[in-house]
Amino acid sequence: MNTNEALPPEQRRRQRWHRLAWFGALAAIGLGSWLIATHDPRQPGFYPPCVFHAVTGAHCPGCGTLRALHSLFHGRFLDALDYNPLMILSLPFLAWVGLRRSLEIWSLLPPPRPLAPWLGRSILILILLYWLLRNLPWWPLTVLAP
């Protein structure tokens, strides 16, 4: 299904840039994955500390993500869930979005329909709620903190 020749020059140029960006994103993901897998975030000195946590003492929604990914790369799924459950549980959705977008960029799927406004708002509310709940000092909410 190569309809690239039927596209106007401007759209072909944009498609080339999208494909180039796809390769750049894939390279960045590969390099980032390698760094996280080979450098333990629990050891000081390699990764910078979380600025938000250093300034406020509170955990942001991303706190624990590096440790969670490092644990996941080493097969410790329960440890990964303990560090950042929202991020670990979001990985299948993020993988699906990435795969879907990749297939669209390579013209193997039609362009996507616009995202429903309620879905974007729901994701934002979920992240903000997670941010709030992981900073509350009562059990069982304390298990959300890394």
C-alpha positions as CSV (number, residue, x, y, z in Angstrom):
1,M,0.0,0.0,0.0
2,N,2.5,2.6,-1.1
3,T,0.6,5.7,-2.1
4,N,3.6,7.9,-1.6
5,E,3.9,8.9,-5.2
6,A,0.3,10.2,-5.3
7,L,1.0,12.6,-2.4
8,P,1.7,16.3,-3.0
9,P,5.4,17.3,-2.5
10,E,4.8,19.1,0.8
11,Q,3.0,16.0,2.3
12,R,5.8,13.7,1.1
13,R,8.4,16.0,2.7
14,R,6.4,16.0,6.0
15,Q,6.2,12.2,5.8
16,R,10.0,12.0,5.4
17,W,10.5,14.2,8.5
18,H,8.0,12.0,10.4
19,R,10.0,8.9,9.5
20,L,13.3,10.6,10.4
21,A,11.8,11.6,13.7
22,W,10.6,8.0,14.2
23,F,14.1,6.7,13.8
24,G,15.4,9.4,16.2
25,A,12.8,8.4,18.8
26,L,13.6,4.8,18.4
27,A,17.3,5.5,18.8
28,A,16.6,7.6,21.9
29,I,14.4,4.9,23.4
30,G,17.1,2.3,22.7
31,L,19.9,4.4,24.3
32,G,17.7,5.4,27.2
33,S,16.7,1.7,27.8
34,W,20.4,0.7,27.7
35,L,21.4,3.4,30.2
36,I,18.6,2.5,32.6
37,A,19.3,-1.2,32.3
38,T,23.1,-0.8,32.9
39,H,23.2,2.0,35.5
40,D,21.3,1.4,38.7
41,P,19.4,4.5,39.7
42,R,19.6,3.5,43.4
43,Q,23.4,4.2,43.2
44,P,24.2,7.9,43.6
45,G,26.2,9.9,41.1
46,F,25.0,8.9,37.6
47,Y,21.4,10.3,37.4
48,P,20.5,13.7,38.7
49,P,18.1,13.8,41.7
50,C,14.5,14.7,41.2
51,V,14.3,18.5,41.5
52,F,10.7,18.5,42.6
53,H,11.4,16.1,45.4
54,A,14.5,17.9,46.5
55,V,12.7,21.2,46.7
56,T,9.3,20.1,48.2
57,G,10.0,16.8,49.8
58,A,6.9,15.5,48.0
59,H,6.8,12.8,45.3
60,C,5.9,13.8,41.7
61,P,4.0,11.3,39.5
62,G,7.3,10.3,37.9
63,C,9.2,9.7,41.1
64,G,10.5,6.1,41.1
65,T,10.2,5.7,37.3
66,L,14.0,5.1,36.7
67,R,14.1,2.5,39.6
68,A,10.9,0.9,38.3
69,L,12.3,0.6,34.7
70,H,15.6,-0.7,36.0
71,S,13.8,-3.4,38.1
72,L,11.6,-4.3,35.1
73,F,14.6,-4.7,32.8
74,H,16.1,-7.1,35.4
75,G,12.9,-9.1,35.7
76,R,11.8,-7.8,39.1
77,F,8.2,-7.0,38.2
78,L,6.9,-6.6,41.8
79,D,9.8,-4.3,42.7
80,A,8.9,-2.2,39.6
81,L,5.3,-2.0,40.7
82,D,6.4,-0.9,44.1
83,Y,8.5,2.0,42.7
84,N,5.9,3.5,40.4
85,P,2.7,1.4,39.8
86,L,1.0,4.0,37.5
87,M,4.0,4.0,35.1
88,I,4.3,0.2,35.0
89,L,0.6,-0.3,34.5
90,S,0.7,2.4,31.7
91,L,3.4,0.6,29.7
92,P,1.0,-1.7,27.7
93,F,-1.0,1.4,26.7
94,L,2.1,3.4,25.8
95,A,3.4,0.4,23.7
96,W,0.1,0.2,21.9
97,V,0.1,4.0,21.2
98,G,3.7,3.8,20.0
99,L,3.0,0.8,17.7
100,R,-0.1,2.4,16.3
101,R,1.7,5.7,15.6
102,S,4.6,3.8,14.0
103,L,2.2,2.0,11.6
104,E,0.6,5.3,10.7
105,I,3.9,6.9,10.0
106,W,4.9,4.1,7.7
107,S,1.5,4.3,5.9
108,L,0.5,0.8,7.0
109,L,-2.6,2.2,8.8
110,P,-4.8,5.1,7.9
111,P,-4.3,8.4,9.8
112,P,-5.9,8.3,13.3
113,R,-9.1,9.8,14.3
114,P,-8.8,12.8,16.6
115,L,-8.4,11.8,20.3
116,A,-11.7,12.1,22.2
117,P,-11.5,15.2,24.5
118,W,-12.7,13.2,27.5
119,L,-9.9,10.7,27.1
120,G,-7.1,13.3,27.4
121,R,-8.8,15.0,30.4
122,S,-9.3,11.6,32.0
123,I,-5.6,10.8,31.7
124,L,-4.7,14.2,33.2
125,I,-7.1,13.7,36.1
126,L,-5.7,10.2,36.7
127,I,-2.1,11.5,36.9
128,L,-3.1,14.4,39.1
129,L,-5.1,12.1,41.4
130,Y,-2.1,9.7,41.6
131,W,0.2,12.6,42.4
132,L,-2.1,13.7,45.3
133,L,-2.7,10.2,46.7
134,R,0.9,9.1,46.7
135,N,1.8,12.0,48.9
136,L,-0.9,11.4,51.6
137,P,0.6,9.9,54.8
138,W,-2.1,7.3,55.5
139,W,-2.0,3.5,54.8
140,P,-2.8,2.1,52.3
141,L,-1.9,5.2,50.3
142,T,1.6,5.1,51.6
143,V,2.3,2.1,49.3
144,L,2.1,4.5,46.3
145,A,5.2,6.4,47.4
146,P,8.5,5.1,46.0
